[in-house]
Amino acid sequence: MIKQTPETKLKLFRRQLPIIKLIDLRQSGKTTPVKHVFDTLDYVLFKGPDNRVFNQINPLGFLSTYDKGAIIDERQGVPAF
């Protein structure tokens, strides 16, 4: 049997699912492996106001900016998202 690492599971999920949501304690090391596995995707941080405001004003426009996918971090800053 082949042992699957978190990285191989993330890659498998990416092929099967349009969205992957990782939930864990804050500051527990979620972002680093995700950025490593999906290094071709844009990284979007919702900590600053620019992305939050753009998403609030035009959510579909915001998402269409990342038509190939994106890593969205600190999403809790935009509860409606």
N, C-alpha and C positions, 0 to 999 in steps of 0.2 A: 504494500500500500504506500502511496506517495503522501508524504506529510506536507500539508499546505501551510504556508506561512501567511501572516496577515497581508503581506504584499501580493501573494498569488491569489488570495481570496478577493482582494480589491480589484485586481485585473479581471478575474472571472465575473464579479458582480458588474463591472463596467460593460462587459460584453452583453450581459443579460438584462440590465436595468437602465432606464434613462436617468435616474437620480439615486445617489447613494448618500445616506445621512449617517454620520458618525456621532454618537452620543457618548460622552464620558465626562468625568470631572474636569473642571477648568484646569488649564496648565498641566494636563496629563500626557501630552505628547501625541496629539492627533494630527496636527498640521504637518509636522516634519515628514513622517512617512507618506502621507497623502501627496505632498508636493514632490517627493522623490518618485513615487510610482507614476504620477500623472504630470511629469515634468513638461509636457508639451501644452498643457492647458493653462489658460490665464488664471492668475491668482487674484481674487477680489476680496478685499478686506472691508467689512462694513463698519469699521471703527470710526472712520472719518465721515464728515457730513456729505461729501460729494456723492458717493455711491448710494447712501441712504436716501438723499433727496431725489436723485434721479429715479430710483426704484419707486419711491412714493408717488412721484408725479406721473411716471410712465412705466409701469411694471413690464409691459410687453416690449416696449422699446429697450428697456434695460436688458431683459433676457435675450432679445434678438442680437444684442451686441456680442454675445457669446454663443453663436450658433454651433460651434464645434465643442462646446462644453466649457466649464470653468470650475475652479475650486472656490467656493464661497465660504469665507470664514467670518466668525463673529456675527452670524445671522441673527442671533438673539437681539441685536440692536435694531432690527426691523421686524417686530412681531407679526405684522400683517403679511410678510413675505412667506 
